[in-house]
């Protein structure tokens, strides 16, 4: 008989919506999975709003106290999509209760919290994962295969990445929880730089030293008027202090000698959610742009000299490309939401097998080590070892 895994999800807004869709779709597109998922309980503090989310997203029950979800013997998986200041407490409690744990990035606000979370899942022996869904974009997964197969050569020279958004470029945008260090931990750094740090580690290797700068362009913002969105403000509103970064830029070195150059900003006018990276090796280069996420560009010195140039690889061939066989015929592209389905499919298999798959809480801890080192470097204006 096929196993049933019951999910309890804490949080129901942006990431809750993305995760709910993935839980609902994963068995439909990955019918070969060794377990069926049951959307058992969705949890949030606002009883009215979480009940609406339960109805819209298709969960069986709504709960207002995450502790009740963790304590429920029917729940097999605890999925954490809440603000960053609650990640550690919920994940540690879930691990102690013997639940498999999936946690949104960044794993934690601080290095100390991340270490506690790793210790908890290790002690409990539970399957764990950080939801860095961009690892499972098929084009990124293909890039990983190509690097491991030596198609860029045995030596990597550069990893350059940029994650650019514009949503805070308006100084009138209100002071939400993402702009408060005590809740978020950091700003663009932990929110979006964490993603490209994770991609760099995944594709190139561990980072050993960094030198960075961080900037808060708008030091004060209007306080929200109490609206649930946290985006509406009243004329003459009071202002509060922004205690996180708006942008971060840093260079560094990988253990294998490759040079890192990363930037993350929420002040890039015209950029809604732009992620790009380029990897240069001794035999070739790879370039990826999330705004064209089904395409990977590849330059190879193996090509004849008169035909060298970047080749466009449309990633979606069911016979050869990662995850493609579970989606559409070649050329029928997938989108952002599918990256979560791919991620959850691997997580479900891991839960059944009792063995975690990347990126684990250990990966989240290592990402946090890099985040902390960059922040320390920006403060001290010195190179810092990771």
Secondary structure as GFF3:
##gff-version 3
##sequence-region A 1 386
A	DSSP	beta_strand	3	10	.	.	.	ID=ss1
A	DSSP	alpha_helix	14	29	.	.	.	ID=ss2
A	DSSP	beta_strand	35	43	.	.	.	ID=ss3
A	DSSP	alpha_helix	47	57	.	.	.	ID=ss4
A	DSSP	beta_strand	61	63	.	.	.	ID=ss5
A	DSSP	alpha_helix	66	71	.	.	.	ID=ss6
A	DSSP	beta_strand	77	80	.	.	.	ID=ss7
A	DSSP	three_ten_helix	84	86	.	.	.	ID=ss8
A	DSSP	alpha_helix	87	96	.	.	.	ID=ss9
A	DSSP	beta_strand	100	104	.	.	.	ID=ss10
A	DSSP	alpha_helix	111	124	.	.	.	ID=ss11
A	DSSP	beta_strand	128	131	.	.	.	ID=ss12
A	DSSP	three_ten_helix	133	136	.	.	.	ID=ss13
A	DSSP	alpha_helix	138	148	.	.	.	ID=ss14
A	DSSP	beta_strand	156	164	.	.	.	ID=ss15
A	DSSP	three_ten_helix	177	179	.	.	.	ID=ss16
A	DSSP	alpha_helix	181	184	.	.	.	ID=ss17
A	DSSP	alpha_helix	188	188	.	.	.	ID=ss18
A	DSSP	pi_helix	189	193	.	.	.	ID=ss19
A	DSSP	alpha_helix	194	203	.	.	.	ID=ss20
A	DSSP	beta_strand	207	215	.	.	.	ID=ss21
A	DSSP	beta_strand	220	222	.	.	.	ID=ss22
A	DSSP	beta_strand	239	241	.	.	.	ID=ss23
A	DSSP	beta_strand	247	254	.	.	.	ID=ss24
A	DSSP	beta_strand	259	265	.	.	.	ID=ss25
A	DSSP	beta_strand	274	281	.	.	.	ID=ss26
A	DSSP	beta_strand	284	289	.	.	.	ID=ss27
A	DSSP	three_ten_helix	290	292	.	.	.	ID=ss28
A	DSSP	beta_strand	295	300	.	.	.	ID=ss29
A	DSSP	three_ten_helix	305	307	.	.	.	ID=ss30
A	DSSP	beta_strand	311	314	.	.	.	ID=ss31
A	DSSP	three_ten_helix	324	326	.	.	.	ID=ss32
A	DSSP	alpha_helix	336	353	.	.	.	ID=ss33
A	DSSP	alpha_helix	361	380	.	.	.	ID=ss34
A	DSSP	beta_strand	384	385	.	.	.	ID=ss35
###
